[in-house]
Amino acid sequence: MSAATAPAPPRDYRAEFPIFRRSVYLNSCSLGALSTRSRVRVNQFLDLWEERGAAAWYDVWWEALASLRERYGRLIGAPPGTIALHPNISTALTSVAESLDYRLRPRVVVTSLEFPTVPYQWLAKAGQVEVVVVESPDGVSVPLEAIERAVDGRTALVATSHVFFTSGAIQDIRAVAEIAHRNGALVLVDGYQAAGQIPVDVVASDVDFYCAGGLKWLLGGSGVAFLYARADLLGTLAPRATGWFAHREQFRFDPHSLSLHADARRLEAGTPAMLPVYAQLGGLDVVDELGPAEIRRRTMPLVEDLIDQAQWAGLRTKIAAREDERSAIVMLACDDPGGAVRRLAEASIIADARPGHVRLSPYFYNVADDHRAAIERLTRD
């Protein structure tokens, strides 16, 4: 093959994330690193605010919201009109929780491995909702048979994770959806630890709701999230917690009646924070350029090397047994995880602590020397 026709080498994205100039960053599962593209987008927002003030709403900012809905939808394979914007997962969950009728189906099934935001939404409805928590036998995953035993004809919703934040294990969400639907229940998937780092197809998975956001693998920072709702469900959803962005004629400012959008915007609430929207658009510029499949192809060799190096060094790992069920979250057992994370920080290595574990999360912008430095520091006498 001639030099003129040889494929270009894979692009090195590391230089687009300035944090690596001074630190080893292994905490993307808590907060994705800031890209130069997000900073450029945020500066664009600030310039518009300074130069145009509220007039920017009339065209540019309104268009930015529409673009973000479309790009979130494309990322997870969602049809047009099925994405609602939210500031965080909690408000996205509220829009679902306050749309359901629990009178005949009072049961909501979750697992013990969910991020607490998920069960809290329904635990707050004590007396109205019966929350069933399916326990994990190993702290890594939850057997599908155990979920199936918990779901019955009284179940309104199964609310669970695509990737468990406690172990990085990937759950078979299509199988969970099949269990829920066989019993007439809906399924909501918290994809915060999935979207971006692994491919997602909400239609193929047959889930009813899917939520995620910018904070972690989508490189958008805090303050921006989304909710997917299946198109044929939208007409049945009328949230009891809402806001003026859900109104189909919001600029009539009519206090006498509420007429909701026909599409997923009926599940939105108040005025979106535009600075996080712009930061997220910049993050998606990077994520979309690579695509989740390529991101996973680049990331997983780092994950497997991290696991191998950690085990060789005598560290105990809490991970899914099968490689295809693992994501870019690696839990290392530790008696004093908080102290270990502080020692890592003293060496400019940024990681995270969870009960009994140090949590490392390499991403496509990392290199093997990053996690090897962390392991060396963790095992130093």
N, C-alpha and C positions, 0 to 999 in steps of 0.2 A: 504494500500500500504506500502510495506516495505521500510526502509531507503535506501536499495540498489537500488530500482527501482523508487524511488521518483524523479521527474524531478528536475534538477538543478535550483536554483533561478536565476532570470534574472541578467545578468551581469551588474555591476555598472561601467559605462565608465567615470565617473566624474574624477577619479584619473588620467586618461590619458590626461587631459587638465590642465596643470599647472597654467593657469590663475586663476583658482578657489582657489588657495592657498592664494591669496591676494586680489581678487576682486569678486564681483558678476557680471557675464557677461550676459547681455541680449541684445546683439547687433549682433547676428548671421546673420541677414538679411543685414548687412553692411559688415561684415567680420567674417567668421567662426573662432572659437577658434583654436589655434595651438595645435595639438596633439603631444604626444611623438613620435608617429610613423612617422609623417611628419619630425620631427627633425632628427630622425634616418636616414630617406631616404635622407634628404639634406646632412647630414654628409657623407653618402655613395657617393653622387655626388662629394662633395668636395675632398674626398679621391681619387676618380678616376681621377679627374682633376689634383690633385697634383702628383699622381703616374704615370699616363699614358699620360696626356696631350691630344693632338688631337687623339692619337691612340684609345682612348675610343670610338670615333665616329664609328669605323669600326664594332664594334659588340655590346657592352653594351648599348651605348646611342641610337643607331639605333633601338635596340630591345626594349628599354624603350618607344620610340615613338610609335612603333607598339603596345606595350602592352597598352599604354594609349588610343589609338584609339579604341582598342578592348573593353576595360573596359568601356569607355564612351558609346560605342554602346550598350553593354549589359545592362547598367544602364537604358537606355531609350527604350530598345526593338528594336534597329536598326539593320538591316541586316549587315553582313560584307561588308566592302568597301564603306560604306555610311557616314563615319565620317572624317571630316577634322579638323586639329588642328589650333588654332589661339592664339595670345597673349591676345586678348580681344574681346568683342562682337562687337566693332566698326569695326575691320578689318573683322570679320566674315560677318557682314552686308554689308560691301563694296564688298566682293566677290560675294554676291547675287545681290546687286544693280547694279554692273557693268557687270552682266551677262544677264540682262533683256533687251528686245527690247520694247521701249516705243513709237515707231512711231504710231502704231495703238491703243495701250492701254497706254495712258499717265497718267492714274489715279492710285495713291497709297492711300489706305485707312488705317488710323490709328485711335486711340482713344485719348481722352484728358487725359487718365490715364497712358499712356506709360511713361517709363523712357525716357527722352528726346533724348538719343542716337538713339532711333528708328526713330522718325520723322526727326531728324537732317540729317540723311543719305539721305533722299529724298528732304527735304527742300533745301539742298545744290544744288539741280538740278533744280533750278527755271528756267522756260522757256522750260525745257524739260519734267518735271514731274509736274502734278497737285496733290498736297497733300490735301486730304480731312480728316479733323479731326472730328470724331464723338464724340459729347460731352456726358459726363456723367451727368445724372440729379441729382445725389446725392453724387458724389465724391467717391462712393464705387465700382460701377460696371457700365457696359454699356449694355443696353437692346439689345438683338439679333436683334429685329425688327429695331432698329436704324442703326445697322451695315448693315442689309439687304437693307435698303433704300439708303445707300450710295454706294453700290456695283452695278455696271452695266456692260454692254458690253465693256466699255472703261477702265475697271479696270484691271491693270496688276497684282496687288498684294494687299492682305490684310496683314498688319504687325501689330501684336498685342501681348499681354502678356498672359502667362499661369496663373500667379499670379500677380495681380496689386501691384506694390511697394507702391502705395499711400494708400492702404486699406487692403492688404492681401487677397482680394477676389479672389477666384479661378474661372477662366473663362472656359466655356464649349468650348474647342478648337475644338472638333469634329463638333459641331454645326456651329462654325465659318468656318471651312473647307468646310462644306456642302454648306454654303451660297456662298463662293468664287467659288467653283467648278461648282455650278449651272450656274454661270455667266462666266465661262471660265477663271477665275482668279486663281492665285496661293495664297497660304497662308504661311506666315512665322511667327513662334511663338518664342518670347523671353521668354525662360524658366529659366532665371537666378534666379528668386525668387521661382522656382518650383522644379527643378531637385535636388534630394536628400531628400527634406523634404516631397514630395508627390510622389506616383508612377506615372511613365510616360511610355506610350506606343505609340511611334510615328506612328507605323503601324496601330494600332487600331484607333488612332485619325485621321488618313488619312491626316496628315499635309505634306506639301511639304518641308519645312525647319524648323529646330528647333535648337536653339542655347542656350548654357548655359556655365558655367565655374566654376573654382575652388574657386572664391572669397568668396562665401557665404556658402550655405548649403553643398557644396561638400568638404569643409574643406581643400582646396588646396592653399589658398592665391591668390595674384594677379599674373598676367602674364601668365595665361593659361586658354584657353576656347576652345569650340568646335562648329562645325557646322554640323548638319545632313542635307543631301540632299537626297530626294527620288531617289531610284536607277534608275528608268526609266526616270528621268529628266537629269541624269548626262551627257549623250551624247549631250544634247542641251546646256549645260552651258560652255561658253568660256569667262571667266572674262576678262574685259579690264584693270583690275588692278590685277597683278599677281607677281610671284617671282619664284626663281629657284627650290623651292621644289615642284612646280606644274608640272615641266617638267618630263616626263616619263623616260628620259635618262639624268638626270641632271648632271651626272659625265662625259658626253661627252663635257660639257662646249662649246656648239656650239652656237655662237652668231647669226647665220644666220637663224635659224628656231626655232619655238616653237611648240613642240609636247607634249600635255597635257596627264597626267595620265588618264586612263580609269575610275578609281574609284574616290572617293571624294577627293583624294589628289590633283586633278586638281584645287580645290578651296583653296588650301593652298598658302602661299606666300614665305616669307624668312625663314632663319634659326631659328628654335624654341629656346627659352631660356630654357636651360635644368634644371637649378635650380628650377624654378616653376614646371616643369614636375615632378621632383622627389618629391617636396612638395605635389603635387596633388596625386601622386601614394600612398603616405603615408595616405593622407586624405581618399582616396578611400578604403584603407585597412580597415578603420573603417566603412565607409558607406556601403561597400559591405558585411561586416560581419553581420551587422544588416539587411540591406535591407530597401528600402524606406517605405514599408508597415509597418514594425516593428518600424521604426523611427516615422512614423505618429502615430502609436498606442501609443507610449510612450509620444509623444509630445502634442497631442491634449488635454488630460486631464489637462495638465499644462495651455494650452491656455484658456480652458473654465474656469478654476479656476481663472486665471488672470482677465478674463472679469467679472466674478461674483464679485470678490473682489474689482475691480476698480469701478464697478457700485454701489456696496454697500457703498463704501467710497465717493460717490458723483461725481466721475469723469465721463465725457461723452466719450463714445467709438465710434469710426468710424469703423464699422465691417460689414461684410455680415450678412444678416438677418438669414440665415439658417446655422446651424452648419456644414453641409457637404460642404458648399461653403467657409468655413473659412480655413485659413492657420495659420502658426505660426508668423504672423505679427499682432500686436494689436496697433491701433492708439488711443492715449488718447488726447483729446482736451486740449489745453493749450494756454494761452494768451502770454506767454513768453517761448517758448519751448527751446530756446538756454540757457536761464538762468536756467530753470529746469534741463536740462541735466548737466549743470555745478554744480548745487547743488547735483545732484546724484553722480557725479564724486568725489566731496569732501567726500562722504561717501563710496567711492570705489565701486560704482555701475555704470557700463558702459552701457549707452543707447544711443539713437540717437534722433536728432531733425529733423523734417520736418515742412514746413509751417503750423503753427497753431496746431501742434501736437508733443507730445513726442511719439517716436516709440519704443516699446518693442518687443523682439522676442525670447521667450523661445525655447529651443531645447532639444533633448533627454538627454543631459548632465546636464540640469538644474533640480532644485527641487523647490517645491512650495515656500519655504522660500525665494528664490531669488526674485521672483516678488512681494511677500508680503512686503519685505524690501523696494523695489522700491516704491510701493504704499504708504507705511507709510511715506517715505521721501517726496514724492510729495504732500501729504496732510497735512504735518506738518505746523503749523502756523509760 
